[in-house]
């Protein structure tokens, strides 16, 4: 049994209104095929088809205010209600208190201790490692969680060899900055990501352009990002073996689904489940705090 968790920053479930919800306007054939031609919204509730399950997932976690990235990601990757633990929603980067939670409660750490292989599939440029050596690198809570469990940060050699995927999925931005890496399609990036996942019990890929698009509020950029997400997902599903693998896509808070405001929302986020074990995970997920424990249990039970 293997789990690939696709973390898309700032993706909530929007209203059933194409005037405000870009998911209803932008062509996303992969998502629509998973749900028999429909697009899940905040008005639908849970959604189940022959191929996939979607569970609306609470990101507010019982704490007043708008959900934020650092606390949301910490919750996803530890199972600890991080905003409750520190008394507020916090982002974008984890503070000392959140880093302490990530260092001791990371799902990567617990799975590694149980002898499950783990991978953090994102590729980082050389400048990141230079800053990391000087303790100057800014890292997301997701990156801290991976590091706490010994999952290495992948580099330009991994990206060049197809053993990692850039958050700038096609590598175009890397090439524009002079990096000697191939430009690939988002679909090919999905294939590469699936191959990484095929070699590990638990693999994570982090994508933050969804949140960036929500903050920018530009319809053209939002459309570009959503199409890229859809093609990436298509590539993953084409390459991964769904008979013994579960693909999970989820988020830390809403943003991109609401075009009327350039900021985070109170909307639930999707937890999308495709493949083996989705029927075991879906009933257990109500909030972000339920995701990590459910993944650990399904991997333990599969042994």
C-alpha positions in Angstrom: 0.0 0.0 0.0 1.2 3.5 -0.9 -0.1 7.0 -0.4 0.6 10.0 -2.5 -0.6 13.2 -0.9 -0.9 16.2 -3.2 -1.0 19.3 -1.1 -2.5 22.3 -2.9 -2.2 25.5 -0.9 -5.3 27.7 -0.9 -7.9 25.5 -2.5 -11.3 25.6 -1.0 -14.7 24.4 -2.1 -16.5 27.4 -3.7 -20.1 28.3 -4.3 -22.1 26.7 -7.1 -21.9 30.0 -9.0 -19.7 30.4 -12.1 -19.6 34.1 -11.6 -17.5 33.6 -8.4 -16.1 30.1 -8.6 -13.4 29.6 -11.3 -13.6 25.8 -11.0 -16.9 26.1 -12.8 -15.5 28.2 -15.6 -12.0 26.8 -16.3 -11.9 23.6 -18.3 -10.7 20.9 -15.8 -11.5 17.6 -17.6 -9.6 15.3 -15.2 -11.5 16.5 -12.2 -14.8 16.4 -14.1 -14.1 12.8 -15.3 -13.5 11.7 -11.7 -17.0 13.0 -10.8 -19.0 11.9 -13.8 -18.9 15.3 -15.5 -19.7 17.3 -12.5 -17.6 19.7 -10.4 -17.9 19.5 -6.6 -18.8 22.7 -4.8 -19.5 23.8 -1.3 -23.2 23.3 -2.0 -22.8 19.6 -2.8 -21.5 18.2 0.4 -19.7 14.9 0.1 -19.3 13.5 -3.4 -18.8 9.9 -4.4 -18.4 8.3 -7.8 -17.2 5.0 -9.1 -13.6 6.4 -9.3 -13.3 9.0 -6.6 -14.6 10.4 -3.3 -14.5 14.0 -2.1 -15.0 15.0 1.5 -15.5 18.6 2.5 -13.0 19.2 5.2 -13.1 21.8 8.0 -10.0 24.1 8.0 -11.2 26.5 10.7 -10.6 23.9 13.4 -12.8 25.6 15.9 -10.6 28.7 16.1 -11.9 32.2 15.2 -10.4 34.0 12.2 -9.4 33.0 8.7 -7.4 29.8 8.4 -3.7 30.3 7.5 -1.0 28.3 5.8 1.4 27.5 8.6 -1.2 26.3 11.1 -3.2 24.5 8.5 -0.2 22.6 7.1 1.1 21.8 10.6 -2.3 20.3 11.3 -2.4 18.3 8.1 1.1 16.8 8.6 0.9 16.1 12.4 -2.7 15.5 13.3 -2.4 18.2 16.0 -4.9 21.0 15.9 -2.2 23.6 15.5 -4.3 26.8 15.7 -5.9 25.6 18.9 -2.4 24.7 20.3 -1.0 28.2 19.7 -4.3 30.1 20.1 -4.6 31.5 16.6 -4.3 30.9 12.9 -0.8 31.8 11.7 0.9 32.0 8.3 2.6 31.9 6.0 5.6 30.3 7.7 5.7 28.4 11.0 6.9 30.2 14.1 9.0 28.5 16.9 5.9 26.9 18.5 4.7 25.3 15.3 8.3 24.2 14.4 8.4 22.4 17.8 5.1 20.6 17.0 6.4 19.6 13.5 9.7 18.4 15.0 8.0 16.0 17.4 4.7 15.1 15.7 5.4 14.9 12.0 3.7 12.1 10.1 7.0 11.6 8.2 8.7 11.0 11.5 6.1 8.6 12.8 6.0 6.6 9.5 9.8 6.4 9.4 9.9 5.1 12.9 7.4 2.4 11.8 9.8 1.5 9.0 7.6 3.0 6.2 9.7 4.7 3.4 8.8 8.4 2.9 9.6 11.0 0.2 9.2 14.7 -0.2 9.0 15.0 -4.0 9.6 18.8 -4.4 12.8 19.9 -6.1 14.6 22.9 -4.7 17.1 25.2 -6.6 20.8 25.6 -5.6 20.1 28.9 -3.9 17.8 27.2 -1.4 20.6 24.9 -0.3 23.0 27.8 0.0 20.5 29.6 2.3 19.8 26.4 4.2 23.5 26.0 5.0 23.5 29.6 6.5 20.2 28.9 8.3 18.5 31.5 6.1 16.1 29.4 4.0 12.4 30.1 4.5 10.6 26.8 4.7 6.9 26.0 4.7 5.4 23.8 7.5 5.2 21.0 4.9 9.0 21.2 4.3 9.7 21.2 8.0 7.4 18.2 8.5 9.3 16.3 5.8 12.7 17.2 7.2 11.6 16.1 10.7 11.1 12.6 9.4 14.4 12.4 7.5 12.9 12.9 4.0 15.6 14.6 2.0 15.2 17.8 0.1 15.5 17.0 -3.6 17.7 19.1 -5.8 18.4 20.1 -9.4 20.0 16.7 -10.2 16.8 15.0 -9.1 14.7 17.3 -11.2 16.9 16.8 -14.2 16.6 13.0 -13.8 12.8 13.0 -13.3 13.1 12.0 -9.6 11.5 15.2 -8.4 8.9 17.9 -9.5 9.3 21.6 -9.2 6.5 23.7 -7.7 6.8 25.5 -11.1 5.7 22.3 -12.6 7.0 22.5 -16.2 10.5 23.7 -15.2 10.0 26.8 -17.5 10.9 29.2 -14.7 14.0 27.2 -13.8 15.2 27.4 -17.4 14.5 31.1 -17.6 16.9 31.5 -14.7 19.6 29.5 -16.5 19.1 26.1 -15.0 20.1 23.1 -17.2 16.8 21.2 -16.8 14.4 19.9 -19.4 11.1 21.7 -20.0 8.3 19.2 -19.6 4.5 19.3 -19.7 2.4 19.3 -16.5 1.2 15.8 -17.5 4.8 14.6 -17.7 5.5 16.1 -14.3 2.6 14.0 -13.0 4.1 10.9 -14.5 7.4 11.7 -12.8 5.6 12.3 -9.5 3.8 9.0 -9.7 7.1 7.2 -10.3 8.5 8.7 -7.1 5.4 7.6 -5.2 5.6 4.1 -6.6 8.9 3.7 -4.7 7.7 4.9 -1.3 5.0 4.1 1.2 4.2 7.8 1.7 5.0 10.7 -0.7 4.1 14.3 -0.6 4.2 17.0 -3.2 3.5 20.7 -2.3 2.1 23.2 -4.7 1.5 26.8 -3.7 0.5 28.5 -6.9 -3.1 27.9 -6.1 -2.8 30.2 -3.2 -0.7 32.7 -5.1 -3.5 32.8 -7.8 -6.1 33.5 -5.2 -4.2 36.4 -3.8 -3.4 37.9 -7.2 -7.1 37.7 -8.3 -6.2 37.7 -12.0 -8.6 35.5 -14.0 -6.0 34.6 -16.6 -3.5 33.5 -14.0 -6.1 31.6 -12.1 -7.1 29.7 -15.3 -3.4 28.9 -16.0 -2.9 27.5 -12.5 -6.1 25.4 -12.5 -5.3 23.9 -15.9 -1.8 23.0 -14.7 -3.3 21.4 -11.6 -5.7 19.4 -13.7 -2.9 18.2 -16.1 -0.6 17.3 -13.2 -3.4 15.2 -11.7 -4.0 13.5 -15.0 -0.4 12.6 -15.3 -0.4 11.1 -11.8 -3.5 9.0 -12.4 -2.2 7.7 -15.7 1.1 6.5 -14.1 0.3 5.4 -10.6 -1.1 1.9 -9.8 -4.4 2.6 -8.1 -4.8 -1.1 -7.2 -2.3 -0.6 -4.4 -2.0 3.1 -4.1 -4.2 5.9 -2.8 -3.9 9.5 -4.2 -5.1 12.2 -1.8 -5.4 15.8 -2.7 -6.1 18.4 0.0 -5.4 21.9 1.2 -4.8 24.1 4.2 -7.5 26.7 3.6 -9.7 28.2 0.9 -8.7 31.1 -1.4 -8.6 30.4 -5.2 -12.2 29.3 -5.3 -13.6 32.7 -4.5 -12.9 35.4 -7.1 -14.7 38.2 -5.3 -12.0 38.6 -2.7 -8.2 38.3 -2.8 -7.7 36.4 0.4 -8.3 33.3 2.4 -11.9 32.1 3.0 -13.8 30.1 5.6 -14.8 27.5 3.1 -14.1 23.9 3.7 -11.3 22.4 1.7 -11.6 19.3 -0.5 -10.1 16.0 0.6 -10.1 14.2 -2.8 -9.5 10.4 -2.6 -8.7 8.2 -5.6 -7.6 4.6 -5.5 -7.0 1.8 -2.9 -8.4 2.4 0.6 -10.5 5.5 -0.1 -13.5 3.8 1.5 -11.5 3.5 4.7 -10.2 7.1 4.8 -13.3 9.0 3.7 -15.5 8.3 6.8 -12.7 9.3 9.1 -12.0 12.8 7.7 -14.0 15.7 9.0 -11.2 18.3 9.7 -7.6 18.8 8.7 -6.6 17.1 12.0 -8.0 13.8 10.8 -5.9 13.4 7.7 -2.5 12.3 9.2 -4.0 9.7 11.6 -6.2 8.2 8.9 -3.1 7.8 6.6 -1.1 6.2 9.3 -3.8 3.7 10.1 -4.4 2.7 6.5 -0.7 2.1 5.9 -0.4 0.1 9.1 -3.4 -2.0 8.3 -2.1 -2.8 4.8 1.0 -4.6 6.2 
